[in-house]
Amino acid sequence: MSGNAMISRVENEKVLVLERVFDAPRELVFAMFKEADHLKHWWGPRGWEIPVCKVDFRPGGVWHYCMKCVDRNQGDFYGMESWGKAIYKEMIEPEKIVYTDYFSDAEGNSNAEMPSTDVTLEFIDLGDGRTKLVSSGEYVSAETLKTVMDMGMLQGITETWDRLAERLEAVK
């Protein structure tokens, strides 16, 4: 486990920017977000698995997934399923991925009651075998950003990126 902490900040009241340095080359960090075989090993907070993970990695393609809580210690969350989908807009390998993130159901229908997010992931080669990942998530309003923050999203992303760091250590 490397000592690279995630840094977060809010810009323009509705853009959540997350940054973290990973001790792995840029191509490998990019592949973690591109390939289902990698994603299902690290996506989601601790105690959650990805029983469904379908990735169609191209502009207009969809990533549809299910997160399921398998940790009995998480109480009411145990056994819960959370479905999500991303619609890819643009990708420049291995530099950038742009997509819109939605809450969805098992059929892939977007949940209109939950806010969608426009996400840009930037993979910056630091030149020493390390990669800086910058995620910018733009919400429709400051209120929707506050809603997801109140849901504990930041802790979830912190744990998710910790799991990404562990996955990178395991495969590199």
MARDREN-156849 format. One record per atom (N, C-alpha, C): residue in one letter; x, y, z. Coordinates in steps of 0.1 Angstrom, whole numbers, padded with zeros to 4 digits, always signed. Layout:
N
AXYZ;...
END
This chain:
172
M+0009-0012+0000;M+0000+0000+0000;M+0009+0012+0000;S+0008+0020-0010;S+0017+0032-0011;S+0011+0043-0003;G+0019+0053+0000;G+0015+0064+0008;G+0009+0075+0000;N+0004+0073-0012;N-0001+0083-0020;N-0016+0085-0017;A-0019+0096-0010;A-0032+0099-0006;A-0040+0106-0017;M-0053+0104-0017;M-0062+0110-0027;M-0064+0125-0022;I-0064+0134-0031;I-0066+0148-0028;I-0080+0151-0035;S-0088+0158-0028;S-0101+0162-0034;S-0104+0177-0032;R-0110+0183-0042;R-0114+0197-0041;R-0127+0199-0049;V-0134+0210-0046;V-0146+0213-0054;V-0143+0226-0061;E-0146+0226-0074;E-0144+0238-0083;E-0158+0242-0088;N-0160+0255-0089;N-0172+0261-0094;N-0185+0255-0087;E-0183+0251-0075;E-0194+0247-0066;E-0200+0233-0070;K-0197+0229-0083;K-0204+0216-0087;K-0195+0207-0094;V-0182+0209-0094;V-0172+0200-0100;V-0164+0194-0089;L-0164+0181-0088;L-0156+0174-0078;L-0143+0169-0085;V-0132+0174-0080;V-0119+0170-0086;V-0111+0161-0076;L-0107+0149-0081;L-0100+0140-0073;L-0087+0137-0080;E-0076+0137-0072;E-0063+0134-0077;E-0056+0124-0068;R-0048+0115-0075;R-0040+0105-0067;R-0029+0101-0077;V-0017+0099-0071;V-0006+0093-0078;V-0005+0078-0075;F-0004+0070-0086;F-0003+0056-0085;F+0011+0051-0089;D+0017+0042-0082;D+0030+0037-0085;D+0030+0026-0096;A+0025+0030-0108;A+0024+0021-0119;A+0025+0030-0132;P+0029+0024-0143;P+0030+0031-0156;P+0016+0035-0161;R+0015+0045-0169;R+0003+0051-0174;R-0006+0041-0181;E+0001+0033-0190;E-0007+0023-0198;E-0014+0013-0190;L-0008+0009-0179;L-0014-0001-0170;L-0026+0006-0162;V-0024+0018-0157;V-0035+0024-0150;V-0047+0026-0159;F-0044+0030-0172;F-0055+0032-0181;F-0062+0019-0184;A-0054+0008-0185;A-0061-0005-0188;A-0070-0009-0177;M-0067-0005-0164;M-0076-0008-0153;M-0090-0003-0155;F-0091+0008-0162;F-0104+0014-0164;F-0111+0010-0177;K-0103+0003-0185;K-0108-0001-0199;K-0113-0015-0199;E-0107-0024-0191;E-0109-0039-0192;E-0118-0044-0181;A-0128-0051-0184;A-0137-0057-0174;A-0130-0066-0165;D-0120-0074-0170;D-0113-0083-0161;D-0105-0076-0150;H-0101-0063-0153;H-0095-0055-0142;H-0105-0049-0133;L-0115-0042-0140;L-0125-0035-0132;L-0132-0043-0121;K-0135-0055-0125;K-0143-0063-0115;K-0134-0067-0103;H-0121-0065-0103;H-0113-0067-0092;H-0111-0056-0082;W-0114-0044-0087;W-0112-0032-0078;W-0123-0022-0077;W-0132-0022-0087;W-0142-0011-0087;W-0152-0013-0075;G-0154-0002-0068;G-0164-0002-0057;G-0157-0002-0043;P-0164+0002-0033;P-0158+0002-0019;P-0155-0011-0014;R-0148-0012-0003;R-0144-0025+0003;R-0157-0032+0007;G-0156-0045+0005;G-0168-0054+0009;G-0178-0055-0002;W-0176-0049-0013;W-0185-0050-0025;W-0178-0057-0036;E-0186-0065-0043;E-0181-0072-0055;E-0188-0068-0067;I-0183-0071-0079;I-0189-0068-0092;I-0193-0081-0099;P-0205-0086-0096;P-0210-0098-0103;P-0213-0096-0117;V-0216-0084-0121;V-0219-0081-0135;V-0211-0069-0139;C-0203-0071-0151;C-0195-0060-0155;C-0193-0062-0171;K-0201-0054-0178;K-0200-0054-0193;K-0195-0041-0198;V-0184-0042-0205;V-0177-0030-0210;V-0177-0030-0225;D-0182-0020-0231;D-0181-0017-0246;D-0173-0004-0247;F-0160-0006-0248;F-0151+0006-0246;F-0149+0013-0260;R-0158+0022-0263;R-0157+0030-0275;R-0167+0042-0274;P-0164+0052-0281;P-0174+0064-0280;P-0188+0059-0283;G-0197+0062-0274;G-0211+0058-0275;G-0214+0044-0269;G-0203+0037-0265;G-0204+0024-0259;G-0208+0026-0244;V-0213+0015-0239;V-0218+0015-0225;V-0210+0005-0216;W-0208+0010-0204;W-0203+0001-0193;W-0214+0000-0184;H-0219-0013-0182;H-0230-0015-0173;H-0225-0025-0162;Y-0228-0022-0150;Y-0222-0030-0139;Y-0232-0031-0127;C-0230-0041-0119;C-0237-0042-0106;C-0227-0044-0095;M-0228-0036-0085;M-0220-0037-0073;M-0229-0044-0062;K-0224-0054-0056;K-0231-0062-0046;K-0223-0062-0033;C-0230-0059-0022;C-0223-0059-0009;C-0222-0074-0004;V-0210-0079-0002;V-0208-0093+0003;V-0202-0093+0017;D-0201-0082+0024;D-0195-0081+0037;D-0206-0080+0047;R-0208-0091+0055;R-0219-0092+0065;R-0217-0080+0076;N-0205-0076+0078;N-0202-0065+0088;N-0208-0052+0084;Q-0213-0051+0071;Q-0219-0038+0067;Q-0234-0037+0069;G-0239-0046+0078;G-0253-0045+0083;G-0263-0045+0072;D-0271-0034+0071;D-0282-0033+0062;D-0277-0034+0047;F-0265-0030+0045;F-0260-0030+0031;F-0258-0044+0026;Y-0256-0054+0035;Y-0252-0068+0031;Y-0263-0073+0022;G-0259-0078+0010;G-0268-0084+0000;G-0274-0073-0009;M-0272-0061-0006;M-0277-0050-0015;M-0270-0050-0028;E-0278-0047-0039;E-0272-0045-0052;E-0273-0030-0056;S-0263-0025-0062;S-0264-0011-0068;S-0259-0012-0082;W-0268-0008-0091;W-0265-0009-0106;W-0261+0005-0111;G-0251+0005-0120;G-0247+0018-0126;G-0244+0015-0140;K-0243+0026-0148;K-0239+0025-0161;K-0232+0038-0165;A-0222+0037-0174;A-0215+0048-0180;A-0217+0048-0195;I-0219+0059-0201;I-0219+0060-0216;I-0206+0068-0220;Y-0197+0061-0227;Y-0185+0067-0231;Y-0187+0078-0241;K-0180+0089-0240;K-0181+0100-0250;K-0168+0101-0258;E-0157+0099-0251;E-0144+0101-0258;E-0133+0094-0251;M-0124+0088-0258;M-0112+0083-0252;M-0100+0085-0260;I-0089+0089-0254;I-0076+0091-0260;I-0066+0082-0252;E-0063+0070-0258;E-0055+0061-0251;E-0040+0065-0252;P-0033+0065-0241;P-0037+0062-0227;P-0038+0075-0218;E-0044+0085-0224;E-0044+0098-0218;E-0057+0102-0211;K-0068+0099-0217;K-0081+0104-0212;K-0093+0095-0215;I-0102+0095-0206;I-0115+0089-0208;I-0126+0099-0203;V-0136+0101-0212;V-0147+0110-0208;V-0160+0101-0209;Y-0168+0102-0199;Y-0181+0095-0199;Y-0191+0102-0190;T-0204+0098-0192;T-0214+0102-0183;T-0218+0090-0175;D-0219+0093-0162;D-0222+0082-0152;D-0236+0083-0147;Y-0243+0072-0147;Y-0257+0072-0143;Y-0259+0061-0132;F-0269+0063-0124;F-0275+0052-0116;F-0284+0045-0125;S-0285+0032-0125;S-0294+0024-0134;S-0300+0012-0127;D-0308+0005-0135;D-0313-0008-0130;D-0306-0019-0137;A-0311-0031-0134;A-0304-0043-0140;A-0306-0044-0155;E-0316-0037-0160;E-0318-0037-0175;E-0310-0026-0182;G-0304-0017-0174;G-0296-0006-0179;G-0304+0006-0181;N-0316+0007-0176;N-0324+0020-0177;N-0318+0029-0166;S-0316+0042-0171;S-0311+0052-0161;S-0322+0056-0151;N-0317+0058-0139;N-0326+0063-0128;N-0327+0078-0129;A-0338+0083-0133;A-0340+0097-0135;A-0340+0105-0122;E-0343+0098-0111;E-0343+0105-0098;E-0330+0108-0092;M-0319+0101-0097;M-0306+0103-0092;M-0298+0111-0102;P-0289+0119-0097;P-0281+0128-0106;P-0271+0120-0114;S-0270+0124-0127;S-0259+0118-0135;S-0247+0127-0134;T-0236+0123-0138;T-0223+0130-0136;T-0215+0129-0149;D-0210+0141-0153;D-0201+0141-0165;D-0187+0139-0159;V-0180+0128-0163;V-0167+0125-0157;V-0156+0126-0168;T-0145+0132-0164;T-0133+0132-0172;T-0122+0126-0164;L-0116+0115-0169;L-0104+0109-0162;L-0092+0113-0171;E-0082+0119-0164;E-0069+0122-0171;E-0058+0114-0164;F-0050+0107-0173;F-0039+0099-0169;F-0026+0106-0172;I-0019+0111-0163;I-0007+0119-0165;I+0006+0111-0161;D+0014+0109-0172;D+0027+0102-0170;D+0037+0111-0163;L+0041+0107-0150;L+0050+0115-0143;L+0065+0112-0147;G+0067+0102-0156;G+0080+0100-0162;G+0089+0091-0153;D+0084+0087-0142;D+0093+0078-0133;D+0086+0065-0129;G+0077+0061-0139;G+0070+0049-0136;G+0057+0051-0128;R+0054+0063-0125;R+0042+0067-0117;R+0033+0074-0126;T+0020+0073-0122;T+0009+0080-0130;T+0000+0088-0121;K-0002+0100-0125;K-0012+0108-0117;K-0025+0107-0124;L-0035+0103-0116;L-0049+0102-0121;L-0057+0114-0116;V-0063+0121-0125;V-0072+0132-0122;V-0086+0129-0127;S-0095+0129-0117;S-0109+0127-0121;S-0117+0140-0118;S-0124+0145-0128;S-0132+0156-0127;S-0147+0152-0129;G-0155+0153-0119;G-0169+0149-0120;G-0178+0162-0119;E-0185+0165-0130;E-0193+0177-0130;E-0208+0173-0128;Y-0214+0179-0118;Y-0228+0176-0114;Y-0236+0188-0120;V-0249+0185-0121;V-0258+0195-0126;V-0259+0208-0118;S-0257+0206-0105;S-0258+0217-0095;S-0250+0214-0083;A-0248+0225-0075;A-0241+0223-0062;A-0249+0214-0053;E-0262+0215-0054;E-0271+0207-0046;E-0269+0192-0049;T-0268+0188-0062;T-0267+0174-0065;T-0253+0169-0060;L-0243+0177-0061;L-0230+0173-0056;L-0231+0171-0041;K-0237+0180-0034;K-0239+0179-0019;K-0247+0166-0016;T-0257+0162-0024;T-0264+0150-0022;T-0255+0138-0022;V-0247+0137-0032;V-0238+0125-0033;V-0227+0125-0023;M-0223+0137-0019;M-0213+0138-0008;M-0219+0133+0005;D-0231+0137+0007;D-0238+0133+0019;D-0241+0118+0020;M-0241+0112+0008;M-0243+0097+0007;M-0230+0090+0010;G-0219+0097+0013;G-0207+0090+0016;G-0198+0087+0004;M-0200+0094-0007;M-0193+0090-0019;M-0178+0092-0018;L-0173+0102-0010;L-0159+0104-0010;L-0152+0092-0003;Q-0158+0087+0008;Q-0152+0075+0014;Q-0152+0063+0005;G-0163+0062-0003;G-0164+0051-0012;G-0153+0052-0023;I-0151+0064-0028;I-0141+0066-0039;I-0127+0064-0033;T-0125+0068-0021;T-0111+0066-0014;T-0108+0051-0013;E-0118+0043-0009;E-0116+0029-0007;E-0114+0023-0021;T-0122+0027-0031;T-0121+0022-0045;T-0107+0024-0050;W-0102+0036-0048;W-0088+0039-0054;W-0078+0032-0046;D-0080+0029-0033;D-0071+0021-0025;D-0070+0007-0031;R-0082+0002-0035;R-0083-0011-0041;R-0076-0011-0055;L-0077+0000-0062;L-0070+0001-0075;L-0055+0000-0073;A-0050+0007-0063;A-0036+0007-0060;A-0031-0007-0057;E-0040-0015-0049;E-0036-0029-0046;E-0036-0038-0058;R-0046-0035-0067;R-0047-0043-0079;R-0035-0040-0088;L-0031-0028-0089;L-0019-0024-0097;L-0006-0031-0091;E-0005-0032-0078;E+0006-0038-0072;E+0006-0053-0075;A-0006-0059-0076;A-0007-0073-0078;A-0004-0077-0092;V-0006-0068-0102;V-0005-0073-0116;V+0008-0067-0123;K+0014-0057-0117;K+0025-0051-0124;K+0038-0059-0123;
END
